[in-house]
């Protein structure tokens, strides 16, 4: 799975903004990898202590809307956080499809969608 995510990240353009959906143990690792090796921006990551409470709340809304399957609010919140792409795994990919987000690429169990 890790190699699939790395391959997926390599298909994106530098300077894009991606958000990893799900509460995967590797989400922060992927966010860091994306920033360091692919020059991608991620609104979430390891620096939670250095961000404001408002920013942290805005980030948490992304997962709330995802869990509620509220596609419109999810898309709006991602745009507010300046994200342009979503990255997920098997179940997330199915949910992105249901939201009518645009599939950019899929490598094994990892996918990238625009909205």
MMTF fields as JSON, N, C-alpha, C and O atoms, coordinates in Angstrom:
{
  "mmtfVersion": "1.0.0",
  "mmtfProducer": "UNKNOWN",
  "numBonds": 459,
  "numAtoms": 460,
  "numGroups": 115,
  "numChains": 1,
  "numModels": 1,
  "chainsPerModel": [1],
  "groupsPerChain": [115],
  "chainIdList": ["A"],
  "bondAtomList": [4, 2, 8, 6, 12, 10, 16, 14, 20, 18, 24, 22, 28, 26, 32, 30, 36, 34, 40, 38, 44, 42, 48, 46, 52, 50, 56, 54, 60, 58, 64, 62, 68, 66, 72, 70, 76, 74, 80, 78, 84, 82, 88, 86, 92, 90, 96, 94, 100, 98, 104, 102, 108, 106, 112, 110, 116, 114, 120, 118, 124, 122, 128, 126, 132, 130, 136, 134, 140, 138, 144, 142, 148, 146, 152, 150, 156, 154, 160, 158, 164, 162, 168, 166, 172, 170, 176, 174, 180, 178, 184, 182, 188, 186, 192, 190, 196, 194, 200, 198, 204, 202, 208, 206, 212, 210, 216, 214, 220, 218, 224, 222, 228, 226, 232, 230, 236, 234, 240, 238, 244, 242, 248, 246, 252, 250, 256, 254, 260, 258, 264, 262, 268, 266, 272, 270, 276, 274, 280, 278, 284, 282, 288, 286, 292, 290, 296, 294, 300, 298, 304, 302, 308, 306, 312, 310, 316, 314, 320, 318, 324, 322, 328, 326, 332, 330, 336, 334, 340, 338, 344, 342, 348, 346, 352, 350, 356, 354, 360, 358, 364, 362, 368, 366, 372, 370, 376, 374, 380, 378, 384, 382, 388, 386, 392, 390, 396, 394, 400, 398, 404, 402, 408, 406, 412, 410, 416, 414, 420, 418, 424, 422, 428, 426, 432, 430, 436, 434, 440, 438, 444, 442, 448, 446, 452, 450, 456, 454],
  "bondOrderList": [1, 1, 1, 1, 1, 1, 1, 1, 1, 1, 1, 1, 1, 1, 1, 1, 1, 1, 1, 1, 1, 1, 1, 1, 1, 1, 1, 1, 1, 1, 1, 1, 1, 1, 1, 1, 1, 1, 1, 1, 1, 1, 1, 1, 1, 1, 1, 1, 1, 1, 1, 1, 1, 1, 1, 1, 1, 1, 1, 1, 1, 1, 1, 1, 1, 1, 1, 1, 1, 1, 1, 1, 1, 1, 1, 1, 1, 1, 1, 1, 1, 1, 1, 1, 1, 1, 1, 1, 1, 1, 1, 1, 1, 1, 1, 1, 1, 1, 1, 1, 1, 1, 1, 1, 1, 1, 1, 1, 1, 1, 1, 1, 1, 1],
  "groupList": [{"groupName": "UNK", "atomNameList": ["N", "CA", "C", "O"], "elementList": ["N", "C", "C", "O"], "formalChargeList": [0, 0, 0, 0], "bondAtomList": [1, 0, 2, 1, 3, 2], "bondOrderList": [1, 1, 2], "singleLetterCode": "X", "chemCompType": "L-PEPTIDE LINKING"}],
  "groupTypeList": [0, 0, 0, 0, 0, 0, 0, 0, 0, 0, 0, 0, 0, 0, 0, 0, 0, 0, 0, 0, 0, 0, 0, 0, 0, 0, 0, 0, 0, 0, 0, 0, 0, 0, 0, 0, 0, 0, 0, 0, 0, 0, 0, 0, 0, 0, 0, 0, 0, 0, 0, 0, 0, 0, 0, 0, 0, 0, 0, 0, 0, 0, 0, 0, 0, 0, 0, 0, 0, 0, 0, 0, 0, 0, 0, 0, 0, 0, 0, 0, 0, 0, 0, 0, 0, 0, 0, 0, 0, 0, 0, 0, 0, 0, 0, 0, 0, 0, 0, 0, 0, 0, 0, 0, 0, 0, 0, 0, 0, 0, 0, 0, 0, 0, 0],
  "groupIdList": [1, 2, 3, 4, 5, 6, 7, 8, 9, 10, 11, 12, 13, 14, 15, 16, 17, 18, 19, 20, 21, 22, 23, 24, 25, 26, 27, 28, 29, 30, 31, 32, 33, 34, 35, 36, 37, 38, 39, 40, 41, 42, 43, 44, 45, 46, 47, 48, 49, 50, 51, 52, 53, 54, 55, 56, 57, 58, 59, 60, 61, 62, 63, 64, 65, 66, 67, 68, 69, 70, 71, 72, 73, 74, 75, 76, 77, 78, 79, 80, 81, 82, 83, 84, 85, 86, 87, 88, 89, 90, 91, 92, 93, 94, 95, 96, 97, 98, 99, 100, 101, 102, 103, 104, 105, 106, 107, 108, 109, 110, 111, 112, 113, 114, 115],
  "secStructList": [7, 2, 2, 2, 2, 2, 2, 2, 2, 2, 6, 1, 7, 6, 6, 7, 3, 3, 3, 3, 7, 1, 7, 7, 6, 6, 2, 2, 2, 2, 2, 2, 2, 2, 2, 2, 2, 1, 7, 7, 3, 3, 1, 7, 1, 1, 7, 4, 4, 4, 1, 7, 2, 2, 2, 2, 2, 2, 2, 2, 2, 2, 2, 2, 2, 2, 2, 2, 6, 7, 2, 2, 2, 2, 2, 2, 2, 2, 2, 2, 6, 6, 7, 7, 3, 3, 3, 3, 7, 2, 2, 2, 2, 2, 2, 2, 2, 2, 6, 6, 7, 3, 3, 3, 3, 3, 3, 6, 6, 3, 3, 3, 3, 3, 7],
  "xCoordList": [0.826, 0.0, 0.865, 0.538, 1.949, 2.802, 3.345, 3.376, 3.777, 4.3, 3.215, 3.494, 1.995, 0.893, 0.662, 0.427, 0.725, 0.549, 1.7, 1.48, 2.903, 4.074, 3.956, 4.238, 3.545, 3.348, 2.237, 2.345, 1.186, 0.078, 0.543, 0.201, 1.319, 1.822, 2.688, 2.667, 3.446, 4.361, 3.617, 4.211, 2.326, 1.559, 1.024, 0.523, 1.125, 0.581, 1.625, 2.83, 1.13, 2.02, 2.548, 1.857, 3.766, 4.329, 3.442, 2.761, 3.462, 2.739, 1.245, 0.528, 0.746, -0.677, -0.947, -0.034, -2.189, -2.599, -3.462, -4.52, -3.01, -3.71, -4.14, -3.515, -5.22, -5.686, -5.903, -6.566, -5.342, -5.482, -6.7, -6.782, -7.642, -8.876, -8.691, -8.042, -9.271, -9.266, -8.403, -7.576, -8.61, -7.835, -6.8, -6.685, -6.066, -5.023, -3.811, -3.501, -3.132, -1.933, -0.849, 0.031, -0.916, 0.123, -0.219, 0.585, -1.371, -1.805, -0.776, -0.437, -0.272, 0.735, 2.033, 2.699, 2.384, 3.595, 3.447, 4.358, 2.286, 2.051, 2.067, 2.609, 1.475, 1.47, 2.887, 3.213, 3.728, 5.122, 5.876, 6.625, 5.68, 6.334, 5.936, 6.786, 4.657, 4.169, 4.821, 5.181, 4.972, 5.581, 7.07, 7.58, 7.762, 9.219, 9.626, 10.447, 9.066, 9.547, 8.787, 9.308, 7.571, 6.777, 6.42, 5.714, 6.901, 6.654, 5.156, 4.719, 4.386, 2.946, 2.583, 3.212, 1.578, 1.083, 0.008, -0.848, 0.048, -1.005, -1.44, -0.597, -2.735, -3.189, -3.06, -3.132, -2.871, -2.742, -1.353, -0.637, -0.98, 0.325, 0.717, -0.134, 2.017, 2.563, 2.476, 2.579, 2.297, 2.446, 1.221, 0.997, 0.422, -0.834, -0.657, -1.532, 0.45, 0.658, 0.968, 0.873, 1.335, 1.711, 0.613, 0.835, -0.565, -1.657, -2.733, -2.864, -3.484, -4.52, -5.678, -5.858, -6.442, -7.618, -8.629, -9.24, -8.804, -9.735, -9.313, -10.144, -8.014, -7.502, -7.711, -8.124, -7.427, -7.608, -9.078, -9.385, -9.976, -11.407, -11.813, -12.613, -11.256, -11.56, -11.093, -11.787, -9.916, -9.423, -10.327, -10.623, -10.763, -11.6, -12.943, -13.534, -13.427, -14.694, -14.604, -15.603, -13.433, -13.272, -13.657, -14.431, -13.113, -13.434, -14.884, -15.501, -15.433, -16.844, -17.729, -18.605, -17.501, -18.32, -18.115, -19.056, -16.889, -16.619, -17.401, -18.055, -17.333, -18.039, -19.554, -20.237, -20.074, -21.521, -21.933, -23.121, -20.936, -21.178, -21.871, -22.714, -21.498, -22.03, -21.074, -20.186, -21.272, -20.347, -20.196, -19.085, -21.292, -21.23, -20.414, -19.545, -20.694, -19.944, -18.478, -17.582, -18.239, -16.872, -16.089, -14.978, -16.671, -16.021, -15.765, -14.681, -16.767, -16.607, -15.507, -14.713, -15.46, -14.453, -13.055, -12.106, -12.922, -11.622, -11.144, -9.968, -12.059, -11.698, -11.292, -10.354, -12.002, -11.653, -10.245, -9.542, -9.845, -8.511, -7.481, -6.345, -7.884, -7.012, -6.524, -5.451, -7.289, -6.944, -7.559, -8.653, -6.844, -7.343, -7.584, -8.259, -7.034, -7.151, -7.358, -6.908, -8.052, -8.239, -7.505, -7.533, -6.854, -6.211, -6.83, -6.991, -7.173, -7.782, -7.444, -6.654, -8.071, -7.884, -9.203, -10.125, -9.293, -10.453, -11.799, -12.497, -12.168, -13.484, -13.627, -14.677, -12.58, -12.623, -12.861, -13.623, -12.217, -12.386, -13.848, -14.372, -14.49, -15.913, -16.753, -17.688, -16.429, -17.168, -16.951, -17.887, -15.727, -15.447, -16.279, -16.789, -16.409, -17.236, -18.679, -19.307, -19.201, -20.59, -20.807, -21.915, -19.744, -19.836, -19.699, -19.777, -19.495, -19.274, -18.017, -17.946, -17.016, -15.726, -15.04, -15.385, -14.085, -13.438, -12.196, -11.263, -12.208, -11.039, -9.882, -10.013, -8.767, -7.553, -6.702, -6.249, -6.489, -5.699, -6.012, -6.498, -5.725, -5.841, -4.708, -4.498, -3.979, -2.89, -3.204, -3.051, -3.634, -3.993, -5.125, -6.219, -4.864, -5.882, -5.881, -6.734, -4.969, -4.877, -5.449, -5.257, -6.154, -6.757, -6.597, -6.399, -6.69, -6.667, -7.893, -8.173, -8.617, -9.799, -9.72, -9.218, -10.215, -10.413, -11.874, -12.712, -12.171, -13.561, -13.911, -15.036],
  "yCoordList": [-1.204, 0.0, 1.26, 2.231, 1.256, 2.439, 2.792, 3.965, 1.779, 2.038, 2.599, 3.441, 2.139, 2.656, 4.133, 4.899, 4.542, 5.957, 6.768, 7.842, 6.277, 6.985, 7.128, 8.196, 6.067, 6.145, 7.129, 7.881, 7.122, 8.041, 9.481, 10.329, 9.766, 11.127, 11.587, 12.761, 10.672, 11.048, 11.466, 12.079, 11.145, 11.518, 12.955, 13.487, 13.574, 14.921, 15.978, 15.738, 17.142, 18.251, 18.89, 18.937, 19.375, 20.113, 21.301, 21.854, 21.674, 22.843, 22.638, 23.568, 21.431, 21.186, 21.017, 20.771, 21.151, 21.002, 19.758, 19.66, 18.807, 17.542, 17.34, 17.854, 16.582, 16.24, 14.736, 14.168, 14.099, 12.654, 12.38, 12.851, 11.628, 11.322, 10.042, 9.1, 10.024, 8.836, 9.034, 9.944, 8.182, 8.238, 7.136, 6.377, 7.061, 6.08, 6.468, 7.651, 5.474, 5.737, 6.441, 7.093, 6.311, 6.873, 8.237, 8.794, 8.788, 10.037, 11.144, 11.814, 11.355, 12.397, 12.073, 12.967, 10.798, 10.389, 10.703, 11.253, 10.349, 10.646, 12.149, 12.607, 12.908, 14.371, 14.913, 15.774, 14.42, 14.854, 14.433, 15.222, 13.194, 12.694, 13.545, 13.923, 13.841, 14.642, 16.014, 16.511, 16.619, 17.946, 17.896, 18.752, 16.908, 16.844, 16.356, 16.99, 15.25, 14.603, 14.991, 14.827, 15.501, 15.839, 17.31, 17.736, 18.089, 19.53, 19.831, 20.744, 19.039, 19.223, 19.865, 19.595, 20.706, 21.354, 20.467, 19.939, 20.304, 19.58, 20.43, 20.858, 20.684, 21.518, 20.838, 21.508, 19.525, 18.792, 18.18, 18.116, 17.736, 17.097, 17.025, 16.89, 17.115, 16.922, 18.155, 18.011, 19.339, 20.573, 21.06, 22.268, 20.161, 20.569, 21.573, 22.409, 21.505, 22.433, 23.838, 24.794, 23.97, 25.286, 25.977, 27.052, 25.369, 25.989, 26.504, 26.036, 27.467, 28.067, 27.098, 26.13, 27.378, 26.557, 26.611, 25.597, 27.788, 27.927, 27.062, 26.416, 27.061, 26.259, 24.775, 24.016, 24.368, 22.979, 22.569, 21.463, 23.466, 23.185, 23.049, 22.182, 23.91, 23.832, 22.506, 21.903, 22.056, 20.754, 19.623, 18.71, 19.678, 18.593, 18.522, 17.448, 19.666, 19.66, 18.821, 18.242, 18.746, 17.937, 16.489, 15.88, 15.949, 14.559, 14.402, 13.369, 15.417, 15.371, 15.265, 14.403, 16.141, 16.119, 14.829, 14.303, 14.324, 13.057, 11.921, 11.132, 11.844, 10.784, 10.882, 9.86, 12.091, 12.297, 12.094, 12.07, 11.949, 11.815, 13.053, 12.961, 14.205, 15.494, 16.066, 16.858, 15.654, 15.969, 17.467, 17.95, 18.195, 19.63, 20.354, 21.165, 20.059, 20.709, 20.261, 21.057, 18.99, 18.479, 19.257, 19.718, 19.398, 20.135, 21.586, 22.12, 22.215, 23.613, 23.765, 24.703, 22.835, 22.932, 22.696, 23.363, 21.763, 21.515, 22.745, 23.104, 23.38, 24.599, 25.706, 26.458, 25.802, 26.809, 26.571, 27.516, 25.305, 24.955, 24.947, 24.512, 25.424, 25.525, 24.184, 24.106, 23.146, 21.843, 21.729, 22.232, 21.067, 20.881, 19.412, 19.097, 18.515, 17.083, 16.335, 16.768, 15.2, 14.274, 12.985, 12.508, 12.427, 11.134, 10.192, 10.549, 8.998, 8.038, 6.612, 6.35, 5.694, 4.275, 3.676, 4.406, 2.369, 1.654, 2.281, 2.729, 2.317, 2.821, 4.297, 4.73, 5.065, 6.498, 6.718, 7.606, 5.918, 6.056, 5.869, 6.591, 4.898, 4.667, 5.863, 6.251, 6.442, 7.61, 8.814, 9.571, 8.998, 10.108, 9.967, 10.952, 8.725, 8.459, 8.871, 9.507, 8.499, 8.825, 10.334, 10.816, 11.076, 12.545, 13.176, 14.396, 12.342, 12.827, 13.677, 14.569, 13.402, 14.046, 13.402, 12.288, 14.096, 13.628, 12.797, 13.273, 11.538, 10.686, 11.163, 11.298, 11.41, 11.825, 10.596, 10.409, 9.764, 8.556, 7.563, 7.93, 6.294, 5.254, 4.271, 3.779, 3.987, 3.018, 1.98, 2.257, 0.81, -0.215, 0.27, 0.566, 0.351, 0.776, 2.272, 2.753, 3.022, 4.464, 5.235, 4.856, 6.32, 7.108, 8.593, 9.02, 9.363, 10.826, 11.338, 10.936, 12.232, 12.833, 14.344, 14.883, 15.018, 16.463, 16.733, 15.834, 17.947, 18.279, 19.65, 20.115],
  "zCoordList": [0.0, 0.0, 0.0, -0.682, 0.746, 0.796, -0.578, -0.952, -1.338, -2.672, -3.59, -4.444, -3.415, -4.23, -3.968, -4.902, -2.704, -2.363, -2.938, -3.498, -2.81, -3.345, -4.857, -5.401, -5.539, -6.993, -7.337, -8.306, -6.555, -6.785, -6.639, -7.463, -5.599, -5.386, -6.541, -6.909, -7.113, -8.198, -9.462, -10.349, -9.559, -10.75, -10.664, -11.655, -9.508, -9.33, -9.679, -9.607, -10.056, -10.38, -9.107, -8.089, -9.172, -8.04, -7.701, -8.564, -6.454, -5.933, -5.817, -5.448, -6.125, -5.93, -4.443, -3.655, -4.081, -2.694, -2.561, -3.183, -1.749, -1.6, -0.156, 0.772, 0.019, 1.351, 1.398, 0.53, 2.411, 2.591, 3.448, 4.583, 2.92, 3.639, 4.426, 3.972, 5.607, 6.447, 7.677, 7.743, 8.624, 9.859, 9.87, 10.832, 8.81, 8.627, 9.48, 9.623, 10.04, 10.839, 10.027, 10.589, 8.72, 7.86, 7.282, 6.534, 7.597, 6.978, 7.149, 6.173, 8.352, 8.561, 7.826, 7.304, 7.789, 7.065, 5.58, 4.962, 5.006, 3.59, 3.332, 2.326, 4.239, 4.086, 4.071, 3.254, 4.959, 5.012, 3.763, 3.186, 3.348, 2.142, 0.939, 0.133, 0.823, -0.301, -0.333, -1.399, 0.827, 0.899, 0.582, -0.141, 1.113, 0.952, -0.437, -1.1, -0.875, -2.099, -3.358, -4.462, -3.22, -4.393, -4.461, -5.375, -3.505, -3.476, -3.546, -4.245, -2.803, -2.737, -1.409, -0.386, -1.431, -0.222, 0.4, -0.309, 1.704, 2.418, 3.605, 4.393, 3.747, 4.853, 6.211, 7.242, 6.231, 7.494, 7.57, 6.571, 8.748, 8.916, 10.373, 11.252, 10.624, 11.97, 12.853, 14.072, 12.33, 13.094, 13.837, 13.915, 14.385, 15.017, 16.146, 16.369, 16.856, 17.976, 17.499, 18.27, 16.239, 15.735, 14.932, 14.374, 14.87, 14.112, 15.07, 16.201, 14.588, 15.422, 15.654, 14.915, 16.677, 16.985, 15.833, 15.495, 15.235, 14.11, 12.921, 12.281, 12.639, 11.529, 11.823, 10.947, 13.054, 13.463, 13.332, 12.885, 13.724, 13.598, 12.133, 11.781, 11.284, 9.845, 9.26, 8.442, 9.681, 9.218, 9.677, 8.906, 10.918, 11.445, 10.719, 10.611, 10.221, 9.477, 8.211, 7.784, 7.609, 6.399, 6.696, 5.958, 7.775, 8.126, 8.569, 8.31, 9.236, 9.646, 8.409, 8.341, 7.432, 6.211, 5.423, 4.829, 5.42, 4.74, 5.404, 4.722, 6.722, 7.455, 7.266, 7.206, 7.173, 6.963, 5.514, 5.191, 4.645, 3.203, 2.637, 1.745, 3.174, 2.741, 1.695, 2.011, 0.46, -0.63, -0.869, -1.09, -0.828, -1.093, -0.025, -0.344, 1.232, 2.316, 2.314, 2.597, 1.996, 1.909, 0.861, 1.12, -0.314, -1.391, -0.997, -1.232, -0.4, 0.026, 1.064, 1.002, 2.024, 3.081, 2.537, 2.949, 1.626, 1.0, 0.23, 0.285, -0.479, -1.21, -0.243, -0.508, 0.878, 1.876, 2.43, 2.789, 2.495, 2.988, 1.849, 2.035, 0.691, -0.494, -1.019, -1.616, -0.806, -1.376, -2.765, -3.023, -3.639, -4.997, -5.329, -6.31, -4.516, -4.775, -3.46, -2.399, -3.559, -2.444, -2.763, -3.898, -1.767, -1.928, -0.902, 0.265, -1.343, -0.436, -0.81, -1.716, -0.081, -0.347, -0.823, -1.189, -0.818, -1.382, -1.08, -1.99, 0.189, 0.562, 0.223, -0.253, 0.465, 0.142, -1.339, -1.724, -2.17, -3.617, -4.013, -4.861, -3.391, -3.677, -3.247, -3.949, -2.109, -1.624, -2.536, -2.794, -3.026, -3.94, -5.21, -5.745, -5.687, -6.875, -6.63, -7.477, -5.454, -5.117, -5.059, -5.294, -4.744, -4.685, -6.063, -6.203, -7.082, -8.446, -8.564, -9.409, -7.713, -7.872, -9.076, -9.47, -9.649, -10.876, -10.547, -9.9, -11.011, -10.772, -11.643, -12.859, -11.004, -11.712, -12.019, -13.149, -11.004, -11.185, -10.081, -9.011, -10.361, -9.346, -9.562, -10.671, -8.491, -8.504, -7.433, -6.243, -7.831, -6.86, -5.97, -6.452, -4.68, -3.72, -3.463, -2.717, -4.041, -3.813, -4.999, -6.154, -4.692, -5.762, -5.486, -4.349, -6.557, -6.468, -7.207, -8.337, -6.546, -7.137, -7.032, -6.046, -8.048, -8.011, -7.697, -7.781, -7.342, -7.001, -7.534, -7.351]
}
